[in-house]
Amino acid sequence: MPETNPTDPDAEKARGRIPLWLDAEDLRRLASHCCCSEDTSEADREQCGRIRFRASAALHKHGPGR
């Protein structure tokens, strides 16, 4: 089991992060699905890509069975 490091909630909040717990099925959907339409702006497409990347990284970090 990977070691977890506690985070400082105040430091995370200062970075603009909020706590969000998703199960592996939710992360897999986020990592593989993009609902951008053909007329979506490039900025929105980039944001969607960042979300997919982060979801994929979270799955990789915590293993496929979790």
C-alpha positions, 0 to 999 in steps of 0.5 A, spaced: 500 500 500 502 506 498 504 511 503 500 517 504 502 524 506 497 528 510 496 535 507 495 541 511 488 543 509 489 551 510 495 550 505 491 547 500 485 552 501 490 557 499 492 554 493 485 554 491 484 547 492 478 543 495 477 536 498 474 532 493 473 524 493 472 520 487 471 512 487 476 509 481 470 508 477 468 516 477 476 517 476 476 512 470 470 516 467 473 523 468 480 520 465 477 517 458 471 522 457 471 529 454 464 532 452 466 538 449 462 540 442 466 542 436 465 549 437 468 549 444 473 554 445 480 552 445 481 554 453 475 550 455 478 544 451 485 545 454 481 545 461 478 539 459 484 535 458 487 538 464 482 534 468 482 528 464 490 528 465 489 529 473 484 524 473 488 519 470 494 521 474 490 519 480 488 513 478 495 511 476 498 513 483 493 509 487 493 503 483 487 500 478 484 496 483 482 502 488 
